[in-house]
Amino acid sequence: MEKHPLTFGLPRMHKEPGERRDFLPALVAEVAKLGVEVFVERGIGSGMGLSDADYTAMSPRVHVVDAQEAYRQDVVLVLRCPEPEELTLLKRGATLISMIHFPTRPKRIKRLLELGLEAVSLDSIADDDGKRLVENMRAVAWNGVEAGFAALAKNFPEFDDEARGPIRVTVMGAGLVGKHAVEAATKYGDRERATALDGKGLAGVEVTVLGRNLTGRWQYMRERFLHTDLLVDATQRSDPSRPLILNEWLGWLPQHAVVCDLVVDPYVLDGNPPTVRSLEGIPRGNLDQYAFWPEDPKWSDTVPTSIDSRNRRTAVTCYSWPGVHPMDCMALYGRQLSPMLETLFRKGGAKDLQPDGDFFERALCRASVSRWRDEGAPVEVDEGEPG
């Protein structure tokens, strides 16, 4: 195939040690077939047991380079958004494809524009009906709920007592994550655990789903929380500057209860507007640690001192729930991304995406930082401002 004028970079994510995900050789092979020269960072896939040779074996167009060179390509793909200092490694006019989270990262948008970068946010790529095209919501729900039940089994002495009643789970949110969370909860978050407990003749799990019209009614929520063993947050707020559940309300949960955070929004208190957690006062975990008991000294590391965190219950919370099982996660993302990357290279990068193009072009265009700037909240850009 004729050589493509654009090049493709795949840097690694230098995040917490537990973050082992990298895009797989199968996706690299699909891009190389387009005639694209692919530059992968040395050590890519090593966290999942892969070698550089597993990538170079896909095509002679695949080259192993250092991180700086991987970032210097025309189109750069990395799952979690690069750190501010890594963004400066991209050349002006390059296209970054990553989980950028436009709605809750106004400073990140501003920095991308200051650096003259085109960008496509993976979490914003959706079809004409608003359904996400790059997602692993099932893994978010199942991995999070699995961790929630594992913590509850430690907290709740009656967990495997034949005399107990059903485990009571409250799921807030009925979107895609919430629907998967309901299914996962009925299976204790783990089908093997469910089979073992069912074999003992234990009562199962009772799941109650709450919509947003109930979460604001404190009288109802108090009664609900008093009888909840596992609280699952799968909500999507229209206003991320305000908590959905006040810390005071978390004090209504039984002492053995576990809070399962599937939303994992950050605290960005200096944003305009600021962003806070939907469950006030809970920590924000990652793949190194996603279970926090109330007495954990690390609780305060991710909760600003100005946020009320006096009422604490065991919390499971992870910025990257799908990363708990990294190979399965990246295989799915690769399959979802392959046709989109073909469209992006055919169009010459994000700058030439048109809102009236074909299916994938429209989806990519809607997820671009330029489109977000034009149609989203206004973003003021000061040229040369340090990140």
Buried (B, 14 or more C-beta within 10 A) or exposed (E): EEEBEBBBBBBBBEBBEBBBBBBBBEBBBBBBBBBBBBBBBEBBBBBBEBEBEBBBEBBEBBBBBEBEBBBBBBBBBBBBBBEEEBBBBBBEEBBBBBBBBBBBBBBBBBBBBBBEBBBBBBBBBBEEEEEBBBBBBBBBBBBBBBBBBBBBBEBBEEBEEEEBEEBBBBBBBBEBBBBBBBBBBBBBBBEEBBEEBEEEEBBBBBBBBBEBEEBEEBEEBEEBBEBBBBBBBBBBBEEBBBBBBBBBBBEBBBEBBBBBBBBBBBBBEEBEEEBBBBBBBBBBBBBEBBBBBEEBEEBEEBBEEEBEBEBBBBBBBBBBBBBBBBBEBBBBBBEBBBEBBBBBBBBBBBEEBEEEBEEBBBBBBBBBBBBBBEEBEEBEBEEEEEE
